[in-house]
Amino acid sequence: MNPDSPIGTDGLSEVVWNLAGPLAAQGNEVHVVGPYNNGIVPFSGVHVHSFKLPFIGYRNILGHILIVLRAIKVLKKYGPFDVIHAPEYLTTALLSILYLRTPIVLTEPGNIYDRIANGNPFDFYTTQVYKLAARITARRCTKIITTSEVMDFWWKYSGAKSDRIIRIPLGVNLSLFSHVEGAKAKLNWDASKKNLLFTARLSVETGAQYLVEALQTVLQAFPDTYLHIVGSGLFEPVLQAKVAELKLNSFVQWHGWVPLDQLATYYSAADIMIFSGTSGGTPRVMLQAMACHTPFVGSAIGGIIDHVQTGTRGWLVPPRQPENLAETIIEVLSNQMEAQRRADNAYNYIQSLGWTNIAHRVYFEVYQPLINRD
């Protein structure tokens, strides 16, 4: 999460809050610990314990470790707790060593060994720390909630036994993500053009570079196509240089980071939402786009495979193959009836993945057995 953004509106913090709110509404006492700087809490009835970021900074491995150590200090002050749940495995690794006698639950955000095999954005030293954290979490964490069949494999590969893994998909905030009428007009997008959308953190493994390459071929079939890129990150200058190199500046619009409560308008305005990543767990942007009734094309990786099912709810493409991606985009743009049929199927499917349902499953399938096991 970005500590300067409103609470619960970006990063894995969104997952935390979308679980915390329904759990509190069910009558549980819920505490959230994080280095929040500002913002109104998104759900009432949740206790928030904030702390200052360490001086070392943000988004580096040493700073990350110091953040977790400060969070553990807060936990020791306000505990004991019946269950501690985190959406990130460096945290669960340290918790499993330093905060004993409390069940530790992880909802995986992916797995470093998957990254290494399919697209690793981290430097050598960060990679080694995450490998160690994954192995510790796999062996010591009480329960690991995986969000896809692929992640089942990678967490078993990391050392987790089958009886400590449970698969529960990520949810989507259905009150926030639904189709927005007149979205193109609200964003001043030309309704006569083909509008493609990519939204994600801009890093090497989210694969926007392959979509930029595919755009060249798409433009040959549909010269009135525009690619809208929503997101920011360290890879952004590389992408911008790629767009300039391919002389695509006139066909790409950069929107930067967009607040969570505005994303539904972008999904609703798009003719296709595309996620061309190479590795990772389940991208939340896919679920959000489906909830907004937007046709979806995604790489055949991680949780995308579980949810999309080519021919039913969207289109799957092999990662790192811009030619194949371009052909699929052209196919979707050429057959709007089929695109709408699959978007309808995805929309109907996603209604069962509201966070209230997911929180209910997490409580009864994970928390309750751990609380009652003594």
N, C-alpha and C positions, 0 to 999 in steps of 0.2 A: 504494500500500500504506500501511497504518497502521503506523508504525515500532514502536508499542507492542504490536502483536498478534504472536502466534507466527509465526516465519519461514514465509513461503510460504502463509499461510492466508487472505489476502484481496487484493483488487485485482488489478492486473496482475502482482503478485509471484507469484500462483498460477500464471499462465501460464509465468513464468520457471522456477519449480521443477518444474513438470510436464514441461518439456522437459529441464531439467538432469539430473534423476534418471535417466531412460532413456538419455540420451546418455552419462552416466558409466558406467552399467551395460554399455553397448556397448563400453567400453574407451577412451573419449575422456577427455582431460584437460579438465575443465570448471571454470570459475571464475565465481562469482556476486558481483556488486558491488552493494551497496545500503546504505541508512542503517538497518540493523537494530539495534534496542535490546536484544532478548532473544529467547529461544526456542532450541529444539533444531532443528538442520537436519533437514528432512523426508526427505532422501535421503543415504546415506553416499557417500563418494568424491568429494564436490564441495567445492572450495576456496571458502570464503566470505571476502570482504574487505569489512568494514563500516567505516563512517565516521560521524561525528557530523553531525546536521542543522545547517544554518546558523542563526544567531541570528534571522534574519528571519522564521522560522516555516515553516509547512507549509501546503500547498494554496493558495498564491498564486503568481502568475507569476514574481515576482522570486525567491522562495524556490526555485521549481522550477528556474530557471536555475542558481542557486547550487549546488543539489544535483547537477545534471549536471556542472558544472565540477569539483566535488569528486570525482565518480565518475571523470572523465577523468584527474584527478591520480593516482588509485589505479591506473587502467589503465596509465599511463605508468610507474608504479613496478614493476608486476608483469609487464608485457608483455615482448616483443611477443607478439601472439596471431595465430592464423591467420584467425579470423573473430570479429567482435563482433556480437552479436545483441541487439536491444532491442525491447520491445513498446510503444514510445511514440515519437512522431515529433519532439518537441522534442529529445529525447536524440539521435536519429539525425541531426537537422539539425546540432547542435553537433559531434557526432562527425565528421561528414563534412567539417567545416571544420577542426577542431582536432586530429583524430587521423588523419593521412593515412597512406596506403600500407597500410592494413588494410581488407579488405572489410567493409562495414557492411551488416547485414541488419535489416530492420524486419518484424515481424509487426504489422499495423495494428490499432489498437483502435477504428478508425472514421476519420473525416475531418472537419475543421472545415467544409469547404464543404457536406458533407452536413448538419452541424449547422445551419449558417446557413439552408439551404433548408428544413429540416424540424423544427427545435427546438434552438436554441442556448442552453445554460445560462450562457455566459460573458459577462462585461462587454466593453465596446468595446475596451479596451486589451489584455485577454487574447486576445480574438478576433483582433486584428491580429497579435499575436505568433504565434499558432497558424497563421494564414494564411501568414505568412512561413516558419515552420518546415515547413509542409506543402509549400510550393513548393521550398524548399531540399532537403528530403528527396526529393521526387519527381524532382528533377534530378540529385542527387548520390549518393543512397544506391545501393549496389551492387545489391541485390535488395530488392524489396518483396513480402512474402508477404501476399496479400489473402485474406480468409476468406469472401468471397461475390462473386457477380456484380455486385451493387450497388457494392461497394467497388472492384472493378475499374474501374468507370466513374469514380468520384470521384477515384481516384489518377491515372488518365489525364487527367481534367479538371485536376488539380493540376499536370500537366506530366510525368508519368512515361511513358516509352516502353514499348510493349507487351513488348519483349524483356527488360525488367527487372522485369516483374511475373510472379509465379507464384501460382497459387491453391492453397492448402492449408488445409483447414478447421481450426478449433480442435478440440482433443481434449477428452476428459473422463476423469477419474480413476475408472476402473471398479472399482478396489478400494475406493474411498471412497463411490461413489454406486451403490447398488443398493437394491432394495425392502426396507424394514424391516417385518417382521411385527409386528402389534400396535402400530403407530405411534400411532394415535389414543389408545389407552389410555396409552401412555407420555407423551403430551403433555396428557393429561386433556381431550381434545376429545370432545365428545358425538357418538358414532357415529350417532345418530339424526338429526343435523342435516346440512345441506349445507355443507361446508367448502371455501371458496375460498382460494387462496394467491396472494399477490403477494410476490415477494422481489427486491430490487434496491436499489442506492443511491437514496435518496429525493432526487431532483432533478427539475427540470421536464421534462427530456427522457425520463425513464423512465416518465412518463405515468400514475402511480397516480391522479391526479386524475380521469381519464376512467373508471377502474374504480370509483371512489367514486360518481361520477354514475350509472354503469350499475347499481350495486347497488340504487338506488331501484326501478328497474323489475324487477330480478330478484326482489326481495322481494315484489312483487305476485303473482308466480307461485309462488314458494317462500318463504313467510314464515319458514321455519326455516333460513335461510341466514346463515352468518357469513363475514366476510372477515378473514383473518389477514394482517397486513402485517409482513414480516420485512425489516429494514433500517433505516438511519438516514441522516441527511444534512441539509443546510441547508434543504431544502424541507419537512421534517417539520412545523414549526409551521403552515405554510400548509395542508397536508393535514389536520392535526388541526382547524384552524378550519373547513375545508370539511365535514368529517364532522359537526362540531357544528352548522353552519349547516343541513345537510340532516337534522338530528335522527337521525343514524345511529350515535350513540355505542354503543348497546346491541348493534349488529350488527358492530362492528369491534373487533378485538383487535390491539394493538400489541405486537410481540415484540422490537423493537429489533434490534441487531446480534447475529447468531447465529454461533458458531464454525463453520468450514467442516466439521469432522468431525461436527457435529450436524444439518447441513442435510438429510441424507438422510431423517431421521425426519420432518421437516416436509413434504418432498415426498411421502413415502409416506402421510402422514396426510391429505393433501389430496384432495378429489374432482376438483378441476381446479387446475392451475397456470396463471396468467394473467400475461402480460407485455404491457402496453398502451403501450409506448414509442412515441416519435415519430421518433427518429433513432438512428443508431449502427451499429456493426458487428454481430458475432454475440454475443448475450448468452449468457454461460456458464451462466446459470441455466436456460435452455431445455434445453441439453444435459444438465445435471444432472438435471432433472426427467424427461426422457425415459429416462435410465438407471435411474431409480427407478420406472419403469412408471406414471407419472402422466399422465393426459390433459392435453394442452397446447393453450391458446388464445393466439395471439400476433398482434401487429400485423404487417401485411404490409410489413415494412421490412428492410433489411440482410440479414444472414445467416439471418434467420427464414424468409424466402421459400425459400431454398435447401434448408433442412432439413425444413420442415413439410409442404409439399405438401398443401393442403386436399383432403380426401377420402381421404387415405392415412395420414398420420402425425399429424394434428392439425387445427386449424382456424385459418385466417387471417382477420383482420378489418381493415378500413380504419382507419388511425390517426385519432385525434381524433373518433371517432364513437361516443359512449357508447350511443346507441340501438342501433346495429348490434352493438356489443359485448354489450349486455344480451340481445339476441335470440339471439346465438350461445351465450352461457352457459346460457340457458334451454333451448336445443336440446340441449346436451350433458347437462345435468342430467335432461332428459326421456328420454334414450335411453342408458342405461348400457351396454347391449350394444355399441352403436356406439362409445361412448367407449372401452370396453375394447379393441375391435378396433383402433382407431387407436393406442391406447397400446401394444398388442402390436407393431404394425408399427414404431412409433418405437423401442421397446426393441430389437427385432431389428436395426434399422438402426444404432443407436448403438453396437452392439458392435464395429463396424469402426473406430470413432473413439477407441479407447483411446489414451492418450498414447504408449504404446510404439510403436504403428503410426505415429502422427503424427511422433514424433521420428525414426523410421526414414526417413520420407519427407523430412523437413527435412534430415537428414544427406546422403542420397544425391542428392536433387534440387537442393539449394541449396548446402550447405557443400562437399561433395566437388568439384563442378565449379569452385568459386571457389579452393579450395586447390590444385587441380591445374592451374589455367589457365596458370601460368607454365612 
